[in-house]
Amino acid sequence: MNTMKPSIMDYTKNELETMIKPKFRVKQIFGWVYHKYVDSFDEMKNLPKKLQEELSEKFVVNPLKIVNKEISTDGTIKYLFELQDGKTVESVWIKMKDAEYDDDGKLIHEAKYSICVSTQVGCKVGCSFCLTAKGGFTRDLTAGEIVAQVVSLKKDNEHPHNRITNIVYMGMGEPLDNLDNLAKAIEIFKDPDGLAISAKRQTVSTSGISTKIDKLGQMDLGVHIAISLHAVDDELRTELIPMNKAHNINSIIEAVKRYPIDTRKRVMFEYLVIKNKNDDISSAKKLVKLLTGIKAKVNLIYFNPYPGTEYERPSKEDMIKFQEYLTKHGVLCTIRDSKGIDISAACGQLKEKTQTKG
């Protein structure tokens, strides 16, 4: 029997105001949860004892607990969380930029961090190169389970609530398969009384469910979108992402063209480069043609091999040639630094490793 209690993080401020009276208590609760990162209602000292008890009966504060953690030499930290029903998901804390100081040791810019968040236990998409897919799909995460990953990582890294992080919905799961809870989590993150993480600092990474890209666009949440493209022809893309049969490359490109994009921003296309599969110049040519008419940025990603995979990591020379071809033909292109390569930083690796040990 599942005895999961809802988390207080499952609810927007407006929803809590319909359940908790007087309304000003909700703002106080938000302060304790999202500013002080407390884990129990007993710690919310300015709430009446009776209200603390009522809340404790109905809700938990944080529905996750950290069960494993790996720290990379580059500062990337991979977390494995256990949910209330014993299932596990992963999140990653990634340092994007070091802090900068002037000659007198005065801070000029704070270090910049991104948090890679999971939206499902497992995944339905079944990408052939992905370790998360091997475990199949179990269930969607609630909005609170998505939100709690960010709160837990900020707390564990002593990162104050008013210091900004970027959120990337790119961990385990396909975010657009859990669209309602994703949209709610985005709203909770944006709340000025909570973490106040604006929509433009949140990126939804999708393997390309074209109909749901349209739906996300219609919700007009203001978040960025990143498309896991990984191939330039339907044959290879279907091998890598079987869902491509239902949502082929053309349908994704058309949906992206309809997506409301801030005119100053670009659509990110993630392109996982696999040796002898999609790392040649003829693929680069096709990619340039495909992205004509889209304000795009291509992020080339080295495939990170894991035990049992048939795919191989491409050579640095081929990555650079691919990048140079795109850049020369007017497509903004970066090669993503492989963060956390010395730890299990690819989605699903830490979960898989922990289960194998157990």
TAHUPE-V926628 format. One record per run of one state. SS is the DSSP state (~ for helix, > for strand, _ for the rest). FROM is the first residue (numbers start at 0). TO is the last residue. Records with the same first field share a line. If there is no record, write none. Layout:
BEGIN
SS: FROM-TO / FROM-TO
END
This chain:
BEGIN
_: 0-4 / 10-11 / 19-22 / 35-39 / 43-47 / 60-63 / 71-75 / 82-86 / 97-98 / 101-105 / 109-110 / 117-118 / 122-130 / 135-135 / 140-141 / 156-163 / 169-173 / 190-197 / 206-208 / 219-222 / 228-232 / 240-240 / 245-247 / 258-265 / 274-279 / 290-294 / 302-311 / 313-314 / 328-330 / 335-347 / 357-357
>: 5-6 / 58-59 / 64-70 / 76-81 / 87-96 / 99-100 / 106-108 / 111-116 / 119-121 / 136-139 / 164-168 / 201-205 / 223-227 / 266-273 / 295-301 / 312-312 / 331-334
~: 7-9 / 12-18 / 23-34 / 40-42 / 48-57 / 131-134 / 142-155 / 174-189 / 198-200 / 209-218 / 233-239 / 241-244 / 248-257 / 280-289 / 315-327 / 348-356
END
